[in-house]
Every structure is written in structure tokens, then in C-alpha cells.
Amino acid sequence: MEPVNQIAFKEWAVVCAALASGQQSLILRKGGIHEGRDGFRVAHREFWLFPTGFHQEPDSVVDGALPLLEDVLTRQPNANEIHIQQYVEVEDVIELRDESRLSDLAPFHILSDNTVLARFHYKTPGLFVMLVRIHQLQTKVTIPASLHFAGCRSWVDLPSPIPSTGLNPVLSDEAHVERMIGLRKQLLS
């Protein structure tokens, strides 16, 4: 693990909460409109999660995740702050090109079927699945919101590096290995 990191990955706050709680160990990504001509790429194997509120609506998550979304919405920081607390290690990246495989992912994430399908078909069919391990800082880092972070793009540079010392894994080693085996079995079979 890198000792410090200045790279952050923008993701819906409700997905960040699902990752932080251990409900989810994958990130589904198509990419934002500012990803460039080549589209989204996993440019970094380690990064901080940068929670956003854009586009997340009650119909974007499964019914079982609605209480998580409500909690995220009631505890969101003021518009001038961003709270950084989760660190991600990407263990594997799988690009899905077959729409019929999307249902295999349903038990492993909180997004609604329609949300996943819309992401899959955005611009050209396909979707990146990042299998991840999530670590948590004991105390969140608060950074000021800035126009530097605006726009539909996945990756942003934080104002300064954040040390990754003192992180706690969200899942135990055993639970994480079991989850990764299950995910790979679903995705690669």
C-alpha cells in the first residue's frame, strides 16, 4: 500500500457508504463525459473515495439500499466540504461486454437494474467492474469543495496527499478473500 496518496475517485456517496459498510466490494464504472476520447480507464490501482451526490436518486438503488441512501442524504456535509475516509485497493478489473452477465452482478452491489443497464449502454455497450478492498481512516479528512473537482470525470487530484497509515480494512482478511472468490466465480465462469 502506498504510504500517501493524492488521487481520488469520484463515486456516488451511497455507493461509498455501501463500500464502507462492507455491503459491496466492487465498483461499476462506465466513465464520465470528461473521460476523453478513449473513455474510462483504471488509471490508478490505489485511491481515496471522493463521495458525490450528483445523479443519485431513490430509483438508482435497490429497495434494500434506500435506508442507506436516506442516511447518506441526512448526514451529507455542507456544500463547501468533502469528507474523505475510505481508501481503495483495486485487486482486479474485468470489462463486461455481454449484457446478459449484468444479472450475475446483482447480488454484489446496491445499484438498481435500470441504473446498471443505463451505465452499460452509455455511448458504447460495456462496463468496467473493479474488484476492490476497502480500508477506512479512523477520522475523516475534510477538504474544501472547489471548482477543481467539478465535472463528470472519475479521477481528481486532492489538494495535498493524505497518509494511508492507520487504515483499518472494512472486511477481515478471511471475509475479503471469500468475497473475491465469489465475485470471480460469478464474473469469470
DODO-672432 format. One record per residue: chain; x, y, z of N, C-alpha, C in turn. Coordinates in nm, 3 decimals, always signed. Example, Ala and Ser with C-alpha at 12.3 -4.5 7.8 and 13.67 -1.06 7.14 Angstrom:
 chain     n.X     n.Y     n.Z    ca.X    ca.Y    ca.Z     c.X     c.Y     c.Z
     A  +1.319  -0.569  +0.780  +1.230  -0.450  +0.780  +1.320  -0.330  +0.780
     A  +1.285  -0.225  +0.708  +1.367  -0.106  +0.714  +1.290  +0.003  +0.787
END
This chain:
 chain     n.X     n.Y     n.Z    ca.X    ca.Y    ca.Z     c.X     c.Y     c.Z
     A  +0.085  -0.118  +0.000  +0.000  +0.000  +0.000  +0.089  +0.124  +0.000
     A  +0.049  +0.221  -0.083  +0.124  +0.346  -0.088  +0.113  +0.419  +0.047
     A  +0.222  +0.479  +0.096  +0.216  +0.546  +0.227  +0.132  +0.674  +0.226
     A  +0.127  +0.743  +0.113  +0.042  +0.861  +0.096  -0.016  +0.856  -0.045
     A  -0.130  +0.922  -0.063  -0.191  +0.924  -0.195  -0.271  +1.052  -0.211
     A  -0.260  +1.111  -0.329  -0.330  +1.237  -0.359  -0.441  +1.217  -0.462
     A  -0.458  +1.094  -0.509  -0.557  +1.064  -0.612  -0.689  +1.022  -0.547
     A  -0.798  +1.075  -0.599  -0.932  +1.037  -0.551  -1.019  +0.997  -0.670
     A  -1.114  +0.912  -0.640  -1.206  +0.857  -0.739  -1.347  +0.901  -0.701
     A  -1.413  +0.972  -0.792  -1.547  +1.023  -0.765  -1.649  +0.910  -0.781
     A  -1.733  +0.896  -0.679  -1.836  +0.793  -0.680  -1.954  +0.843  -0.597
     A  -2.074  +0.794  -0.630  -2.192  +0.832  -0.554  -2.168  +0.807  -0.405
     A  -2.212  +0.899  -0.322  -2.195  +0.885  -0.177  -2.261  +0.758  -0.125
     A  -2.373  +0.719  -0.181  -2.441  +0.598  -0.134  -2.359  +0.473  -0.168
     A  -2.291  +0.472  -0.281  -2.203  +0.360  -0.315  -2.082  +0.360  -0.222
     A  -2.027  +0.479  -0.193  -1.917  +0.489  -0.097  -1.959  +0.433  +0.039
     A  -2.082  +0.462  +0.080  -2.132  +0.411  +0.208  -2.147  +0.258  +0.204
     A  -2.193  +0.205  +0.092  -2.205  +0.059  +0.078  -2.068  -0.007  +0.082
     A  -1.970  +0.054  +0.018  -1.834  +0.003  +0.023  -1.778  +0.012  +0.165
     A  -1.802  +0.124  +0.233  -1.750  +0.145  +0.368  -1.813  +0.050  +0.470
     A  -1.935  +0.007  +0.444  -2.003  -0.082  +0.538  -1.976  -0.229  +0.509
     A  -1.909  -0.258  +0.398  -1.881  -0.396  +0.362  -1.992  -0.463  +0.284
     A  -2.097  -0.390  +0.251  -2.206  -0.446  +0.171  -2.163  -0.474  +0.028
     A  -2.062  -0.404  -0.017  -2.021  -0.409  -0.157  -1.869  -0.410  -0.164
     A  -1.815  -0.488  -0.258  -1.669  -0.494  -0.278  -1.635  -0.480  -0.425
     A  -1.721  -0.412  -0.497  -1.692  -0.385  -0.637  -1.743  -0.247  -0.672
     A  -1.682  -0.190  -0.776  -1.725  -0.061  -0.829  -1.754  -0.082  -0.976
     A  -1.872  -0.039  -1.018  -1.913  -0.046  -1.158  -1.891  +0.090  -1.221
     A  -1.817  +0.095  -1.329  -1.786  +0.225  -1.388  -1.792  +0.222  -1.539
     A  -1.852  +0.324  -1.592  -1.852  +0.348  -1.735  -1.764  +0.468  -1.767
     A  -1.772  +0.568  -1.683  -1.693  +0.688  -1.705  -1.780  +0.808  -1.729
     A  -1.727  +0.923  -1.697  -1.799  +1.048  -1.715  -1.777  +1.108  -1.852
     A  -1.848  +1.215  -1.879  -1.840  +1.276  -2.012  -1.704  +1.341  -2.037
     A  -1.627  +1.364  -1.932  -1.495  +1.426  -1.949  -1.381  +1.324  -1.945
     A  -1.411  +1.199  -1.974  -1.308  +1.094  -1.968  -1.217  +1.095  -2.091
     A  -1.252  +1.170  -2.190  -1.169  +1.175  -2.310  -1.217  +1.077  -2.416
     A  -1.154  +1.083  -2.530  -1.195  +1.005  -2.646  -1.185  +0.854  -2.622
     A  -1.086  +0.812  -2.544  -1.066  +0.670  -2.518  -1.157  +0.616  -2.408
     A  -1.231  +0.704  -2.340  -1.322  +0.659  -2.236  -1.251  +0.630  -2.105
     A  -1.324  +0.569  -2.013  -1.273  +0.541  -1.880  -1.166  +0.433  -1.883
     A  -1.065  +0.452  -1.801  -0.962  +0.352  -1.778  -0.929  +0.354  -1.628
     A  -0.892  +0.240  -1.575  -0.850  +0.233  -1.436  -0.705  +0.281  -1.432
     A  -0.690  +0.410  -1.415  -0.560  +0.475  -1.422  -0.478  +0.458  -1.295
     A  -0.546  +0.421  -1.186  -0.478  +0.409  -1.056  -0.529  +0.284  -0.986
     A  -0.438  +0.211  -0.924  -0.475  +0.088  -0.852  -0.502  +0.113  -0.705
     A  -0.470  +0.232  -0.657  -0.500  +0.274  -0.520  -0.547  +0.419  -0.524
     A  -0.647  +0.449  -0.442  -0.703  +0.584  -0.441  -0.797  +0.602  -0.323
     A  -0.828  +0.729  -0.297  -0.928  +0.765  -0.197  -1.064  +0.774  -0.265
     A  -1.169  +0.739  -0.193  -1.305  +0.760  -0.245  -1.346  +0.904  -0.222
     A  -1.405  +0.963  -0.324  -1.449  +1.102  -0.323  -1.602  +1.099  -0.340
     A  -1.678  +1.103  -0.229  -1.824  +1.090  -0.240  -1.890  +1.210  -0.306
     A  -1.980  +1.179  -0.399  -2.056  +1.285  -0.468  -2.206  +1.259  -0.453
     A  -2.283  +1.362  -0.475  -2.428  +1.348  -0.467  -2.497  +1.355  -0.601
     A  -2.422  +1.384  -0.706  -2.483  +1.403  -0.837  -2.544  +1.274  -0.889
     A  -2.662  +1.284  -0.944  -2.733  +1.177  -1.013  -2.789  +1.067  -0.923
     A  -2.752  +1.060  -0.796  -2.806  +0.953  -0.713  -2.947  +0.989  -0.669
     A  -3.040  +0.901  -0.699  -3.182  +0.919  -0.670  -3.234  +0.789  -0.610
     A  -3.348  +0.792  -0.544  -3.401  +0.668  -0.486  -3.419  +0.554  -0.588
     A  -3.455  +0.586  -0.711  -3.473  +0.478  -0.809  -3.342  +0.429  -0.869
     A  -3.229  +0.488  -0.826  -3.099  +0.444  -0.877  -3.039  +0.329  -0.795
     A  -3.102  +0.299  -0.681  -3.054  +0.190  -0.596  -3.165  +0.088  -0.573
     A  -3.126  -0.032  -0.531  -3.225  -0.136  -0.500  -3.301  -0.094  -0.374
     A  -3.421  -0.148  -0.358  -3.505  -0.111  -0.243  -3.434  -0.132  -0.110
     A  -3.355  -0.239  -0.100  -3.285  -0.267  +0.025  -3.181  -0.162  +0.061
     A  -3.140  -0.080  -0.035  -3.040  +0.024  -0.010  -3.102  +0.161  +0.016
     A  -3.234  +0.171  +0.012  -3.298  +0.300  +0.036  -3.267  +0.357  +0.175
     A  -3.266  +0.274  +0.282  -3.228  +0.331  +0.413  -3.084  +0.384  +0.412
     A  -2.995  +0.318  +0.341  -2.857  +0.367  +0.330  -2.853  +0.501  +0.258
     A  -2.930  +0.514  +0.150  -2.937  +0.641  +0.077  -2.994  +0.751  +0.166
     A  -3.101  +0.721  +0.239  -3.160  +0.821  +0.329  -3.059  +0.866  +0.434
     A  -2.984  +0.770  +0.489  -2.882  +0.803  +0.588  -2.774  +0.893  +0.527
     A  -2.730  +0.859  +0.406  -2.628  +0.939  +0.338  -2.678  +1.081  +0.315
     A  -2.802  +1.093  +0.272  -2.858  +1.226  +0.244  -2.874  +1.310  +0.369
     A  -2.906  +1.247  +0.482  -2.922  +1.325  +0.606  -2.788  +1.361  +0.669
     A  -2.684  +1.284  +0.641  -2.553  +1.310  +0.703  -2.453  +1.376  +0.608
     A  -2.498  +1.415  +0.490  -2.403  +1.473  +0.395  -2.345  +1.604  +0.448
     A  -2.218  +1.627  +0.418  -2.156  +1.752  +0.465  -2.216  +1.872  +0.392
     A  -2.186  +1.990  +0.444  -2.235  +2.108  +0.374  -2.168  +2.117  +0.237
     A  -2.222  +2.199  +0.152  -2.177  +2.206  +0.012  -2.033  +2.255  -0.002
     A  -1.977  +2.310  +0.104  -1.840  +2.363  +0.097  -1.734  +2.263  +0.141
     A  -1.777  +2.141  +0.178  -1.683  +2.041  +0.230  -1.698  +1.908  +0.159
     A  -1.588  +1.836  +0.155  -1.587  +1.699  +0.106  -1.517  +1.616  +0.213
     A  -1.578  +1.505  +0.250  -1.521  +1.418  +0.352  -1.458  +1.296  +0.286
     A  -1.331  +1.277  +0.314  -1.254  +1.164  +0.261  -1.226  +1.070  +0.378
     A  -1.263  +0.941  +0.361  -1.239  +0.848  +0.471  -1.206  +0.706  +0.425
     A  -1.241  +0.669  +0.302  -1.217  +0.533  +0.255  -1.105  +0.530  +0.151
     A  -1.021  +0.430  +0.165  -0.909  +0.408  +0.073  -0.934  +0.277  +0.000
     A  -0.906  +0.276  -0.130  -0.937  +0.162  -0.215  -0.809  +0.103  -0.273
     A  -0.803  -0.030  -0.268  -0.702  -0.105  -0.342  -0.777  -0.187  -0.447
     A  -0.743  -0.168  -0.573  -0.807  -0.243  -0.682  -0.733  -0.375  -0.698
     A  -0.806  -0.483  -0.685  -0.745  -0.616  -0.697  -0.756  -0.673  -0.837
     A  -0.862  -0.635  -0.907  -0.883  -0.688  -1.041  -0.977  -0.594  -1.115
     A  -0.965  -0.591  -1.246  -1.055  -0.513  -1.331  -1.103  -0.607  -1.441
     A  -1.234  -0.617  -1.453  -1.295  -0.702  -1.554  -1.386  -0.615  -1.638
     A  -1.368  -0.620  -1.768  -1.454  -0.543  -1.857  -1.563  -0.635  -1.912
     A  -1.687  -0.602  -1.882  -1.801  -0.681  -1.930  -1.852  -0.622  -2.060
     A  -1.866  -0.705  -2.160  -1.920  -0.663  -2.289  -2.053  -0.733  -2.320
     A  -2.089  -0.831  -2.237  -2.208  -0.912  -2.258  -2.316  -0.867  -2.159
     A  -2.422  -0.807  -2.209  -2.528  -0.756  -2.124  -2.591  -0.865  -2.037
     A  -2.595  -0.986  -2.086  -2.657  -1.096  -2.010  -2.581  -1.125  -1.880
     A  -2.458  -1.081  -1.867  -2.379  -1.105  -1.745  -2.411  -1.006  -1.634
     A  -2.484  -0.900  -1.665  -2.514  -0.799  -1.564  -2.594  -0.857  -1.447
     A  -2.685  -0.949  -1.476  -2.766  -1.008  -1.368  -2.680  -1.087  -1.271
     A  -2.564  -1.138  -1.316  -2.473  -1.211  -1.228  -2.417  -1.120  -1.118
     A  -2.413  -0.990  -1.146  -2.357  -0.895  -1.051  -2.457  -0.848  -0.945
     A  -2.587  -0.865  -0.973  -2.692  -0.808  -0.888  -2.676  -0.836  -0.738
     A  -2.637  -0.955  -0.697  -2.624  -0.978  -0.552  -2.506  -0.905  -0.488
     A  -2.420  -0.846  -0.568  -2.295  -0.792  -0.517  -2.288  -0.639  -0.511
     A  -2.398  -0.570  -0.544  -2.396  -0.423  -0.541  -2.535  -0.370  -0.509
     A  -2.543  -0.240  -0.485  -2.669  -0.178  -0.443  -2.740  -0.103  -0.555
     A  -2.684  -0.098  -0.674  -2.746  -0.023  -0.783  -2.865  -0.098  -0.841
     A  -2.966  -0.023  -0.883  -3.083  -0.085  -0.945  -3.047  -0.142  -1.081
     A  -3.126  -0.238  -1.127  -3.103  -0.298  -1.259  -3.103  -0.192  -1.368
     A  -3.198  -0.097  -1.360  -3.206  +0.008  -1.462  -3.083  +0.097  -1.463
     A  -3.028  +0.126  -1.345  -2.907  +0.209  -1.336  -2.789  +0.137  -1.401
     A  -2.773  +0.009  -1.369  -2.662  -0.069  -1.425  -2.678  -0.081  -1.576
     A  -2.799  -0.106  -1.622  -2.825  -0.118  -1.765  -2.796  +0.013  -1.838
     A  -2.835  +0.124  -1.778  -2.807  +0.256  -1.838  -2.657  +0.281  -1.847
     A  -2.584  +0.245  -1.742  -2.438  +0.261  -1.745  -2.377  +0.172  -1.853
     A  -2.426  +0.050  -1.862  -2.373  -0.044  -1.961  -2.389  +0.010  -2.102
     A  -2.504  +0.071  -2.131  -2.533  +0.117  -2.268  -2.492  +0.261  -2.296
     A  -2.436  +0.332  -2.199  -2.393  +0.470  -2.223  -2.284  +0.471  -2.330
     A  -2.306  +0.545  -2.434  -2.219  +0.556  -2.552  -2.203  +0.422  -2.623
     A  -2.115  +0.337  -2.578  -2.098  +0.204  -2.639  -2.119  +0.098  -2.533
     A  -2.175  -0.018  -2.568  -2.201  -0.122  -2.468  -2.074  -0.170  -2.399
     A  -2.083  -0.186  -2.268  -1.972  -0.235  -2.189  -1.969  -0.168  -2.053
     A  -1.899  -0.231  -1.960  -1.892  -0.180  -1.824  -1.768  -0.238  -1.756
     A  -1.697  -0.153  -1.682  -1.583  -0.199  -1.605  -1.630  -0.239  -1.465
     A  -1.581  -0.352  -1.419  -1.608  -0.399  -1.284  -1.473  -0.403  -1.211
     A  -1.460  -0.318  -1.110  -1.338  -0.317  -1.029  -1.365  -0.396  -0.902
     A  -1.287  -0.501  -0.879  -1.294  -0.576  -0.755  -1.198  -0.508  -0.658
     A  -1.251  -0.465  -0.544  -1.174  -0.376  -0.457  -1.171  -0.423  -0.312
     A  -1.068  -0.378  -0.244  -1.061  -0.392  -0.098  -1.066  -0.251  -0.041
     A  -1.153  -0.233  +0.057  -1.176  -0.101  +0.114  -1.114  -0.094  +0.254
     A  -1.047  +0.018  +0.278  -0.987  +0.047  +0.409  -1.047  +0.179  +0.457
     A  -1.053  +0.195  +0.588  -1.117  +0.313  +0.645  -1.021  +0.386  +0.738
     A  -1.018  +0.519  +0.724  -0.947  +0.603  +0.821  -1.030  +0.609  +0.949
     A  -0.964  +0.617  +1.062  -1.038  +0.630  +1.188  -1.109  +0.766  +1.196
     A  -1.046  +0.867  +1.140  -1.104  +1.002  +1.141  -1.106  +1.054  +0.999
     A  -1.220  +1.106  +0.957  -1.231  +1.156  +0.819  -1.144  +1.280  +0.800
     A  -1.103  +1.299  +0.675  -1.029  +1.418  +0.635  -1.128  +1.507  +0.561
     A  -1.135  +1.632  +0.601  -1.226  +1.727  +0.538  -1.146  +1.820  +0.449
     A  -1.187  +1.829  +0.323  -1.121  +1.922  +0.231  -1.226  +2.020  +0.179
     A  -1.184  +2.139  +0.145  -1.280  +2.236  +0.091  -1.323  +2.199  -0.051
     A  -1.450  +2.217  -0.077  -1.501  +2.197  -0.213  -1.438  +2.302  -0.304
     A  -1.421  +2.265  -0.430  -1.355  +2.354  -0.524  -1.405  +2.325  -0.665
     A  -1.402  +2.427  -0.750  -1.436  +2.406  -0.891  -1.339  +2.309  -0.957
     A  -1.222  +2.292  -0.898  -1.122  +2.197  -0.947  -1.179  +2.055  -0.954
     A  -1.276  +2.025  -0.867  -1.334  +1.891  -0.860  -1.459  +1.876  -0.947
     A  -1.506  +1.984  -1.009  -1.633  +1.982  -1.082  -1.623  +1.901  -1.210
     A  -1.737  +1.863  -1.260  -1.745  +1.794  -1.388  -1.760  +1.643  -1.374
     A  -1.807  +1.583  -1.481  -1.830  +1.439  -1.485  -1.702  +1.368  -1.526
     A  -1.617  +1.346  -1.431  -1.493  +1.272  -1.454  -1.469  +1.186  -1.332
     A  -1.396  +1.081  -1.351  -1.377  +0.984  -1.243  -1.263  +1.021  -1.149
     A  -1.154  +1.071  -1.201  -1.033  +1.092  -1.122  -1.010  +1.240  -1.093
     A  -0.972  +1.271  -0.969  -0.935  +1.407  -0.931  -0.811  +1.402  -0.843
     A  -0.733  +1.508  -0.851  -0.618  +1.525  -0.761  -0.665  +1.603  -0.639
     A  -0.636  +1.551  -0.521  -0.670  +1.622  -0.398  -0.570  +1.735  -0.377
     A  -0.606  +1.835  -0.295  -0.515  +1.949  -0.274  -0.379  +1.908  -0.218
     A  -0.376  +1.802  -0.137  -0.249  +1.752  -0.083  -0.264  +1.603  -0.056
     A  -0.152  +1.532  -0.053  -0.158  +1.389  -0.027  -0.213  +1.359  +0.113
     A  -0.283  +1.247  +0.124  -0.336  +1.202  +0.252  -0.261  +1.074  +0.290
     A  -0.204  +1.070  +0.412  -0.135  +0.948  +0.454  -0.232  +0.830  +0.465
     A  -0.185  +0.714  +0.425  -0.268  +0.593  +0.435  -0.233  +0.510  +0.557
     A  -0.158  +0.568  +0.649  -0.125  +0.497  +0.773  -0.246  +0.495  +0.865
     A  -0.257  +0.391  +0.945  -0.367  +0.381  +1.040  -0.499  +0.340  +0.979
     A  -0.497  +0.284  +0.860  -0.620  +0.239  +0.797  -0.663  +0.104  +0.854
     A  -0.793  +0.084  +0.862  -0.849  -0.044  +0.903  -0.927  -0.104  +0.787
     A  -0.903  -0.232  +0.753  -0.982  -0.292  +0.646  -1.128  -0.306  +0.689
     A  -1.218  -0.282  +0.596  -1.361  -0.292  +0.625  -1.400  -0.437  +0.651
     A  -1.348  -0.529  +0.570  -1.373  -0.671  +0.588  -1.246  -0.738  +0.642
     A  -1.264  -0.841  +0.721  -1.149  -0.919  +0.767  -1.082  -0.983  +0.646
     A  -0.958  -1.027  +0.662  -0.887  -1.092  +0.553  -0.967  -1.211  +0.501
     A  -1.021  -1.293  +0.592  -1.096  -1.412  +0.552  -1.222  -1.375  +0.475
     A  -1.297  -1.279  +0.526  -1.422  -1.238  +0.459  -1.392  -1.176  +0.323
     A  -1.283  -1.102  +0.315  -1.247  -1.039  +0.187  -1.210  -1.145  +0.084
     A  -1.126  -1.242  +0.123  -1.086  -1.348  +0.030  -1.209  -1.426  -0.018
     A  -1.299  -1.457  +0.074  -1.421  -1.529  +0.038  -1.506  -1.449  -0.062
     A  -1.517  -1.319  -0.038  -1.594  -1.233  -0.128  -1.530  -1.229  -0.266
     A  -1.398  -1.214  -0.273  -1.328  -1.209  -0.402  -1.344  -1.340  -0.478
     A  -1.337  -1.452  -0.409  -1.358  -1.582  -0.474  -1.498  -1.588  -0.533
     A  -1.598  -1.546  -0.458  -1.736  -1.547  -0.507  -1.755  -1.455  -0.627
     A  -1.697  -1.338  -0.622  -1.710  -1.242  -0.733  -1.642  -1.297  -0.859
     A  -1.522  -1.348  -0.845  -1.451  -1.401  -0.962  -1.525  -1.521  -1.021
     A  -1.579  -1.602  -0.935  -1.656  -1.718  -0.983  -1.775  -1.672  -1.067
     A  -1.846  -1.571  -1.021  -1.961  -1.518  -1.096  -1.918  -1.452  -1.226
     A  -1.811  -1.377  -1.221  -1.771  -1.297  -1.338  -1.691  -1.374  -1.442
     A  -1.618  -1.473  -1.400  -1.527  -1.541  -1.493  -1.575  -1.680  -1.533
     A  -1.692  -1.721  -1.486  -1.739  -1.855  -1.523  -1.819  -1.852  -1.653
END
